[in-house]
Amino acid sequence: MRSPRLAALELKRFGRGRLPRAAVVAIVLLPLLYGALYLWSFWDPYSRLDRIPVALVNDDKGATSGGEKVSAGDEITRKLRESEVFDWHEVSGAEAREGVEDGAYYLSLTMPEDFSERIASSSGDSPGTGTLRVRTNDANNYIVGQVSRTVFAEVRTAASTKASRSFLDRMFISFSDIHDATRDAAKGADELTGGIGKAEKGAADLADGLRSAKAGTGKLAGGLARLNQGAAELETSSRKIADGTGGLAGTARGLAGELRPYLKDNGKSVGDAARLVSDASRTIREALDGLADAAPASAGSAQQSAEKLEALHRERCTEPAEPDPALCSALSGAKDAAGAAAEAGGKAGALVKENGEALRKLDGRLADLQRRADELAERSPDLNKDLNSALARINALDAGARGVAAGAAELHSGLGGAISGSSEIDSGVSRLQKGAGDLGGGLFKLADGSKELAGGLNDGADGIPAHEKKERDLRTAAMADPVQLVNQSLHAAPNYGTGFAPYFIPLSLWVGAMVAYMIIQPMNRRALAAGASAWRIALAGWLPVVAIGLVQVGALMAVLHWSLGLQMAHAAGTVGFLALVIGCFAAIIQWLNARFGAAGRILVLAVLMLQLTSAGGTYPVQTSPGFFNAIHPFLPMTYVVEALRRLITGGGLEPVWLGTLVLLAFTAGALALTALSARRKQVWTLDRLHPELSL
């Protein structure tokens, strides 16, 4: 009898009664408990996080930064309550601690009272960081704690980004203020440069005025020196003349009796002496006239310089709104010095003026002396004729000469004081002239410095950013969150259940085949008794379970697709591949039961555990201990999980073809081993008659 017929006969015996039929139905539906039921229980848990009760504690008191109210705690609370993550309950800190401890809340999020203050401190003198406090209790649920860490990491990142944007926005606003202030400073420096230029011109005018004043004071000093020299000569000459006239008068009086013969014989000598007196008197009068003209002229020149400096000081320092301190100080000194020079010149003129009466008297006496001398010279040939008249005139000449000598001495003394004052005036004007030169040089350097300052401020203003609000928002957003995570998932699974389906589907099919061999013999007894070939016996025990397994695959995939919504990138390929999976799993389980009997059922369960722990169905196998990494490549479920991932979520099909070859190899090998066991079963031994273990 052929193997398919033997398999059909094996299945027909389950149609003889309700209980066998119920058993077959249970076996067919059993994978739904492991596959559909498990996947249904956590098909999309992240979409239901809003059902998880979480305590939210907002103790934040707010803060003020830059004149604005900062309420970071209130803002985070509002956004969290608007989100669909967790079922938020605003409670006190004590209620949150108690709730997390007794399981009323899975976790708590607390914003301390200084949360906003610390966030706002980033722009102050003592910057700090805000703290979000998360309290979890793994005794309530470990997975919720893991999920919360991911969620609150995003909350922390969002809060940090907002705080950074606020700080950077204030920083850019400060840059704009600095830019505007620097522009104003540059404008002020430009105006300063213009003012210094005017000050330079004023300093040049001051220097020119002082140069003119210096020339006037020099002329005044020179004229006074010449007058003093002339006065000294006048004093000496007048004294000599007075001595001479005194001697002449004494001689005339003492020798009056003797003069007549003398004058008679020396008339020409007397005439020459009279003419000498006349010439000397004329010279002295001319010197007096020059002194009277030169002193007022020098005083007038000094007064004009002082008036020019006074007008320049009033123009530069009194009328402008913002006078230059350095220039005004120098102009004030120059004005005072010129005033002193004018005062000294005035004193010299006043001296001449105050002694004008004496000078006029002296001039009158000199004129009288000159006239008398001229008369004497004219009458000298006839002196012997008018001795008495001549003697009287000689006495008058002597008196006039003595008066001239006294006046010349007084004039010489007064001119000495005027010379000393004019020297001091000339020295002061010289110092002022030098100071004006230094002022001009300093103002020139100051002008260069102010130009450099204005240029530097303008360049600095160009280098300071001044952004409008739109550009400022773009820059603060980029700087606050400079690195964006662009998450691109190739062949993304739409939900948690889809991601775990490649793991639970082969698990359910293995369990289905394992239970099927609990009611179906791994080797057909009729074939064994009839002495059929080993291969026929093996196939006769394998095909019924494969047939049941195909029904299990159809039922399981129908429920997963139409009830839970499992979408497969390659639906037909998935079903076809699962047919190979059920054939492989049935062959392995058949051999373990055929070879080891009752103990084989335990081995089937052990092999299942090894495959579940080493297939990498949940975490990557690289995260498992070395033992599981070692057995990973040698178990069929490893290749089944990898192939189903590509068939369900998409991607390259290389793992599918590799898995197909591996499953075919495992199937052929397991059937061969089962055939070998069948051959051994055809020989009865004491162990078969009396097995040590029976299940």
Buried (B, 14 or more C-beta within 10 A) or exposed (E): EEBBEBBBBBBEEBEEEEEBEEBBEEBBBBBBEBBBEBBBEBBEBEEEBEEBBBBBBBBBEBBEBEEEEBBBBBBBBEEBEEEEBBEBBEBEBEBBBBBBEEEBBBBBBBBBEBBBBBBBBBBEEEEEEBEBBBBBBEEBBEEBBEBBEEBBEEBBEEBBBBBBBBBBBBBBBEBBEBBEEBBEBBBBBBEBBEBBBBBBEBBBBBBEBBBBBBEBBBBBBBBBBBBBBBBBBBBBBBBEBBBBBBEBBEBBEEEEEEBBEBBEEBBEEBBEBBBBBBEBBBBBBEBBEEBBEBBBBBBBBBBBBBBBBBEBBEBBBEEEEEBBEBBBEBBEBBBBBBBBBBBBBBBBBBBBBEBEEBBEBBBEBBBBBBEBBBBBBEBBBEBBEEBEEBBEBBBBBBBBBBBBBBBBBBBBEBBEEBBEBBBBBBEBBBEBBEBBBEBBEBBEEBBEBBBEBBBBBBEBBEEBEBBEEEEBBEBBBEBBBEEEEEEEEEEEBEBBBBBBBBBBBBBBBBBBBBBBBEBBBBBBEBBBEEEBBBBBBBBBBBBBBBBBBBBBBBBBBEBBBEEBEBEBBBBEBBBBBBBBBBBBBBBBBBBBBBBBBEBBBEBBBEBBEBBBBBBBBEEEBEEBEEEBBEBBEEBBBBBBBBBBBBBBBBBEBEBBEEBBEBBEEBBEBBBBBBBBBBBEBBEEEEEEEEEEEEE
